Amino acid sequence: MTVLHNDHVESGGRVVRVMVVDDSAVVREVMQQLLNKQPDIQVIGVAQDPIYALQRMRTQWPDVLVLDIEMPRMDGISFLRQIMKDRPTPTVICSSLAEHGMQATFDALAAGAVSIVTKPQHGVRDFLRNSQRELVEAIRTAAASNVRRLASTRQIASTRQIAPKLTADAILPALAARPLARTTDRFVAIGVSTGGTQALEEVLSKLPATCPGIVIVQHMPELFTRAFAQRLNSVCAISVTEAKSGDRILPGHALIAPGGRHSIIKRSGAQYIIEVVDGPLVSRHRPSVDVLFRSAAQAAGPNAMGMIMTGMGDDGARGLREMFEAGARTVAQDEASCVVFGMPKEALKLGAAREVLSLDAFAGAIVKYGH
């Protein structure tokens, strides 16, 4: 299974009402059985296509939709766009098309999906039973999301013109020594998860080609990060690429950490470069924001700015604190503009952020930092 933006969240005691929309009778049956075993999830209905689902939803609206993409009468993405326009509802896309259709995946995210779960074209019954935990966590994450914020971000993007839990010690040991003094090279390190694909597009598309270099960890599986970087590159004045070892952090260029590996920032003279390394999950993720931020603290200290954005969990909170202690400028996204306030909230609990900014202020802060 591949899950985009999937982080663990407890339901807080309330029952999450779910509607499953899928043209496969097997998927509807198995999902209903598995999800109803969860004490905090109740399947209130199933439907074989969006038209029938909408009829059911008029009598009882779900807290979360689990939606296939390819269905008769109306496809899932068109249905999602309609729902997000009329009554924004947290949605998990569960589709075999997402596994091979990168464009469909990003169309779904752009339309307002909180998470993408890929399923195989064959052996679906066994797959769903074996992957019950991942699907449940995706639904819980969706239920906790600020979907109205996601809908408003989607509307902004749609009008834009094309231009086991370990710490970072497992990858990069902590250092007691202070980092080197300031250099003329400066960069921005960004960590983001749930809701990040839309948030990053909103921020990066506003940046001029003269902005400082940027390195980004967006929680995303292997293979998806390259397509995501290409999508961002198509709507931004700056250059956006997937990072590879040896890449230099350059003004007007954003590097997206590749899925499935950790990205570390290293200093080479007065310049900064990226090293992509293997390693275990850190803060339940690979790539991990904590790893990126720790490396930024060690390599750059006051020559870096750390920004933690929307996302579930606490990945990046400790790393941002290390950047703060190393003299970096540190920023957390405010709750009102987050799809999920988890990661910024945990960073604020640690006193890691010098500033709290709304999403629409991030681009200006990056430009100002580069001057």
C-alpha positions as CSV (number, residue, x, y, z in Angstrom):
1,M,0.0,0.0,0.0
2,T,1.1,3.5,-0.7
3,V,-0.4,6.2,1.5
4,L,0.2,9.9,0.9
5,H,-0.1,12.2,4.0
6,N,-0.9,9.4,6.3
7,D,-0.1,10.1,10.0
8,H,-1.5,8.5,13.1
9,V,-4.3,10.4,15.0
10,E,-6.7,9.4,17.7
11,S,-10.3,10.3,17.1
12,G,-10.7,12.0,20.5
13,G,-13.6,9.7,21.6
14,R,-16.0,10.6,18.8
15,V,-17.3,8.2,16.2
16,V,-16.2,9.0,12.6
17,R,-19.1,8.4,10.2
18,V,-17.8,7.0,6.9
19,M,-19.3,6.6,3.4
20,V,-17.5,4.2,1.1
21,V,-18.0,4.9,-2.7
22,D,-16.6,2.2,-4.9
23,D,-18.0,0.3,-7.9
24,S,-16.5,-3.0,-6.6
25,A,-18.9,-5.0,-4.5
26,V,-16.0,-6.8,-2.9
27,V,-14.3,-3.5,-1.8
28,R,-17.6,-2.2,-0.4
29,E,-18.2,-5.4,1.5
30,V,-14.7,-5.8,2.9
31,M,-14.3,-2.2,3.8
32,Q,-17.6,-2.1,5.7
33,Q,-16.6,-5.2,7.6
34,L,-13.2,-4.0,8.5
35,L,-14.0,-0.4,9.4
36,N,-17.0,-1.3,11.5
37,K,-14.7,-3.3,13.8
38,Q,-13.1,0.0,14.8
39,P,-14.7,1.5,18.0
40,D,-14.3,5.0,16.6
41,I,-15.4,4.4,13.0
42,Q,-18.9,3.7,11.7
43,V,-19.7,3.0,8.1
44,I,-23.1,4.7,7.6
45,G,-23.4,3.7,3.9
46,V,-21.9,2.3,0.8
47,A,-22.5,3.3,-2.8
48,Q,-21.5,1.9,-6.2
49,D,-21.1,5.3,-7.8
50,P,-21.2,9.1,-6.9
51,I,-24.7,9.7,-8.1
52,Y,-26.1,7.0,-5.8
53,A,-23.8,8.2,-3.0
54,L,-25.1,11.8,-3.2
55,Q,-28.7,10.5,-2.8
56,R,-27.6,8.6,0.3
57,M,-25.6,11.6,1.7
58,R,-28.6,13.9,1.5
59,T,-30.2,12.0,4.3
60,Q,-27.1,11.5,6.4
61,W,-23.8,13.3,5.6
62,P,-20.6,11.4,6.4
63,D,-17.6,12.8,8.3
64,V,-15.2,11.2,5.9
65,L,-15.6,9.9,2.3
66,V,-13.6,6.9,1.0
67,L,-13.7,7.3,-2.7
68,D,-12.6,5.4,-5.8
69,I,-11.5,7.3,-8.9
70,E,-12.7,5.2,-11.8
71,M,-16.5,4.6,-11.5
72,P,-19.5,4.6,-13.8
73,R,-21.7,7.7,-14.4
74,M,-19.3,10.0,-12.6
75,D,-15.6,9.7,-11.8
76,G,-14.3,10.2,-8.3
77,I,-12.3,13.3,-9.0
78,S,-15.3,15.1,-10.6
79,F,-17.4,14.1,-7.6
80,L,-14.8,15.3,-5.2
81,R,-14.6,18.7,-6.9
82,Q,-18.3,19.1,-6.6
83,I,-18.4,18.1,-3.0
84,M,-15.5,20.4,-2.1
85,K,-17.4,23.3,-3.8
86,D,-20.8,22.6,-2.2
87,R,-20.0,21.1,1.2
88,P,-16.3,20.4,1.9
89,T,-15.9,16.9,3.3
90,P,-12.7,15.1,4.3
91,T,-11.9,12.5,1.6
92,V,-9.6,9.6,1.3
93,I,-9.0,8.4,-2.2
94,C,-8.6,4.6,-2.4
95,S,-7.9,3.6,-5.9
96,S,-5.8,1.3,-8.1
97,L,-5.5,4.1,-10.6
98,A,-3.5,6.1,-8.2
99,E,-0.7,3.5,-8.1
100,H,0.1,4.0,-11.8
101,G,-1.5,7.3,-12.6
102,M,0.6,10.1,-11.1
103,Q,-1.5,12.7,-12.8
104,A,-4.7,11.2,-11.3
105,T,-3.0,11.2,-7.9
106,F,-2.2,14.9,-8.0
107,D,-5.5,15.8,-9.6
108,A,-7.2,14.2,-6.6
109,L,-5.0,16.1,-4.1
110,A,-5.6,19.3,-6.0
111,A,-9.3,18.6,-5.9
112,G,-9.1,18.5,-2.1
113,A,-8.4,14.9,-1.1
114,V,-6.6,14.6,2.3
115,S,-5.0,11.2,1.6
116,I,-4.3,8.8,-1.2
117,V,-4.3,5.1,-0.6
118,T,-3.4,2.8,-3.5
119,K,-4.8,-0.6,-3.8
120,P,-3.8,-3.3,-6.3
121,Q,-5.9,-4.3,-9.3
122,H,-6.0,-7.9,-8.2
123,G,-6.2,-9.6,-4.8
124,V,-8.1,-6.6,-3.3
125,R,-9.9,-8.6,-0.6
126,D,-6.6,-9.9,1.0
127,F,-5.0,-6.5,0.4
128,L,-7.6,-4.6,2.4
129,R,-7.5,-7.1,5.2
130,N,-3.7,-6.9,5.5
131,S,-3.6,-3.2,5.2
132,Q,-6.4,-2.4,7.6
133,R,-4.2,-0.3,9.9
134,E,-3.0,2.0,7.1
135,L,-6.6,2.6,5.9
136,V,-7.9,3.3,9.4
137,E,-5.1,5.8,10.1
138,A,-5.8,7.6,6.8
139,I,-9.5,7.9,7.7
140,R,-8.6,9.2,11.2
141,T,-6.2,11.7,9.7
142,A,-8.9,12.9,7.3
143,A,-11.4,13.2,10.2
144,A,-9.0,15.5,12.0
145,S,-8.3,17.8,9.1
146,N,-9.4,21.3,8.5
147,V,-11.1,20.5,5.2
148,R,-12.5,24.0,4.7
149,R,-9.0,25.3,4.7
150,L,-8.1,22.6,2.2
151,A,-11.1,23.7,0.0
152,S,-10.0,27.3,0.1
153,T,-6.4,26.4,-0.8
154,R,-7.7,24.3,-3.7
155,Q,-9.8,27.3,-5.1
156,I,-6.7,29.5,-4.9
157,A,-4.6,26.9,-6.8
158,S,-7.2,26.4,-9.4
159,T,-7.1,30.0,-10.5
160,R,-3.3,30.3,-10.6
161,Q,-1.6,30.7,-14.0
162,I,1.0,28.3,-15.2
163,A,4.4,29.9,-14.7
164,P,8.6,2.3,15.1
165,K,9.5,5.6,16.3
166,L,13.1,6.6,16.1
167,T,14.8,10.0,16.6
168,A,17.2,11.8,14.2
169,D,20.0,10.1,16.2
170,A,19.5,7.0,14.0
171,I,20.7,9.0,11.0
172,L,22.7,12.0,12.3
173,P,24.1,12.1,15.8
174,A,23.6,15.3,17.8
175,L,26.6,17.6,18.1
176,A,27.5,19.7,21.2
177,A,29.7,22.1,19.2
178,R,28.2,25.4,17.9
179,P,27.9,25.7,14.1
180,L,30.2,27.8,12.0
181,A,29.8,31.6,11.7
182,R,27.5,33.2,9.2
183,T,28.3,33.0,5.5
184,T,26.8,34.8,2.5
185,D,24.9,31.6,1.5
186,R,21.6,31.2,3.2
187,F,18.7,28.8,2.7
188,V,15.3,27.8,3.9
189,A,14.4,24.3,5.2
190,I,10.7,23.4,5.1
191,G,8.9,20.4,6.7
192,V,5.3,19.6,5.8
193,S,2.9,16.7,5.7
194,T,-0.9,16.4,5.4
195,G,-2.2,19.3,3.3
196,G,1.3,20.1,2.2
197,T,0.9,19.5,-1.6
198,Q,-1.6,22.4,-1.8
199,A,0.2,24.6,0.8
200,L,3.5,24.3,-0.9
201,E,2.1,25.2,-4.3
202,E,0.5,28.2,-2.7
203,V,3.8,29.4,-1.2
204,L,6.3,28.4,-3.9
205,S,4.2,29.8,-6.8
206,K,4.5,33.3,-5.2
207,L,8.3,33.3,-5.0
208,P,10.5,35.2,-7.4
209,A,13.6,33.6,-9.0
210,T,15.8,35.6,-6.7
211,C,14.6,34.0,-3.5
212,P,17.0,32.0,-1.3
213,G,17.5,28.3,-1.9
214,I,14.9,25.9,-0.4
215,V,15.0,22.3,0.8
216,I,11.7,20.6,1.5
217,V,10.6,17.4,3.2
218,Q,7.0,16.6,2.2
219,H,5.9,13.3,3.6
220,M,5.3,11.4,0.4
221,P,6.2,7.8,-0.8
222,E,8.9,6.9,-3.2
223,L,8.2,7.5,-6.9
224,F,5.7,10.3,-6.1
225,T,8.2,13.0,-5.1
226,R,9.7,13.3,-8.6
227,A,6.2,13.8,-10.1
228,F,5.3,16.3,-7.4
229,A,8.5,18.3,-8.0
230,Q,7.7,18.4,-11.7
231,R,4.2,19.6,-11.0
232,L,5.5,22.4,-8.8
233,N,8.1,23.3,-11.3
234,S,5.3,23.8,-13.9
235,V,3.5,26.5,-11.8
236,C,6.5,28.3,-10.2
237,A,8.9,31.0,-11.3
238,I,11.6,29.2,-9.3
239,S,13.1,25.9,-10.4
240,V,11.8,22.9,-8.5
241,T,13.4,19.4,-8.7
242,E,13.7,16.2,-6.7
243,A,16.9,16.3,-4.7
244,K,19.8,14.0,-5.4
245,S,23.2,13.6,-3.6
246,G,25.6,16.4,-4.5
247,D,22.9,19.0,-5.4
248,R,23.9,22.5,-4.3
249,I,21.3,24.6,-2.6
250,L,21.0,27.6,-4.9
251,P,19.0,30.8,-5.0
252,G,15.8,30.5,-7.0
253,H,15.8,26.7,-6.6
254,A,13.7,24.4,-4.4
255,L,14.8,20.8,-3.8
256,I,12.2,18.2,-2.8
257,A,13.6,15.3,-0.7
258,P,13.0,12.0,-2.5
259,G,10.5,9.6,-0.9
260,G,11.9,6.5,0.8
261,R,15.3,8.1,1.8
262,H,16.5,10.8,4.2
263,S,18.0,14.1,3.0
264,I,20.9,15.7,4.9
265,I,22.3,19.2,4.4
266,K,26.1,19.5,4.5
267,R,28.5,22.4,4.3
268,S,31.2,22.5,1.6
269,G,33.2,25.7,2.1
270,A,30.8,28.5,2.0
271,Q,28.2,26.5,0.1
272,Y,25.6,23.9,1.1
273,I,24.9,20.6,-0.6
274,I,22.4,17.8,-0.2
275,E,23.3,14.2,0.6
276,V,20.5,11.6,0.2
277,V,21.0,8.6,2.5
278,D,19.3,5.3,3.4
279,G,18.2,4.6,7.0
280,P,15.4,3.6,9.3
281,L,12.1,5.5,9.8
282,V,12.6,8.6,11.9
283,S,9.6,10.0,13.8
284,R,7.7,7.4,11.7
285,H,8.8,8.8,8.4
286,R,11.4,8.5,5.7
287,P,12.2,11.2,4.7
288,S,12.0,12.8,8.1
289,V,11.7,16.5,8.8
290,D,13.7,16.0,12.0
291,V,16.7,14.7,10.1
292,L,16.6,17.6,7.6
293,F,16.3,20.2,10.4
294,R,19.0,18.7,12.5
295,S,21.4,18.7,9.6
296,A,20.5,22.3,8.9
297,A,21.2,23.2,12.5
298,Q,24.6,21.5,12.4
299,A,25.7,22.7,8.9
300,A,24.3,26.2,8.8
301,G,23.2,27.4,12.3
302,P,22.2,31.1,11.8
303,N,22.5,30.8,8.0
304,A,19.3,28.9,7.7
305,M,15.6,29.5,8.3
306,G,13.4,26.6,9.3
307,M,9.6,26.5,8.6
308,I,7.2,23.8,9.8
309,M,3.9,23.6,8.1
310,T,0.6,21.7,8.1
311,G,0.8,18.0,9.1
312,M,-0.2,15.3,11.6
313,G,2.2,14.1,14.2
314,D,5.4,15.6,15.6
315,D,8.0,15.1,12.9
316,G,10.2,18.2,12.8
317,A,9.3,19.6,16.2
318,R,12.6,18.5,17.8
319,G,14.6,19.4,14.7
320,L,13.2,22.9,14.6
321,R,14.1,23.3,18.2
322,E,17.7,22.4,17.4
323,M,17.7,25.0,14.6
324,F,16.3,27.5,17.0
325,E,19.1,26.8,19.5
326,A,21.7,27.0,16.7
327,G,20.6,30.6,16.0
328,A,18.3,29.9,12.9
329,R,15.2,31.9,12.3
330,T,12.3,29.5,12.9
331,V,8.7,29.7,11.8
332,A,5.5,27.7,12.5
333,Q,2.3,27.9,10.5
334,D,-0.7,29.1,12.4
335,E,-3.6,26.9,13.3
336,A,-6.2,28.8,11.2
337,S,-4.3,28.2,7.9
338,C,-3.3,24.6,8.6
339,V,-5.2,21.6,7.2
340,V,-3.9,19.7,10.3
341,F,-2.2,21.7,13.1
342,G,-0.3,18.7,14.5
343,M,3.3,19.4,13.5
344,P,3.3,23.1,14.1
345,K,1.5,22.6,17.4
346,E,4.2,20.2,18.7
347,A,6.9,22.6,17.6
348,L,5.3,25.4,19.5
349,K,5.0,23.2,22.6
350,L,8.8,22.8,22.5
351,G,9.3,26.6,22.1
352,A,10.9,25.8,18.7
353,A,9.4,28.6,16.7
354,R,10.4,32.3,16.9
355,E,7.4,33.3,14.8
356,V,3.9,32.0,14.0
357,L,2.7,33.0,10.5
358,S,-0.4,32.3,8.4
359,L,0.2,30.4,5.2
360,D,-0.3,33.5,3.0
361,A,2.7,35.2,4.8
362,F,5.2,32.4,4.2
363,A,6.3,33.6,0.7
364,G,6.9,37.1,1.9
365,A,8.9,35.8,4.9
366,I,11.1,33.7,2.6
367,V,11.7,36.7,0.2
368,K,12.5,39.0,3.2
369,Y,14.9,36.4,4.7
370,G,16.9,36.4,1.4
371,H,17.6,40.1,1.5
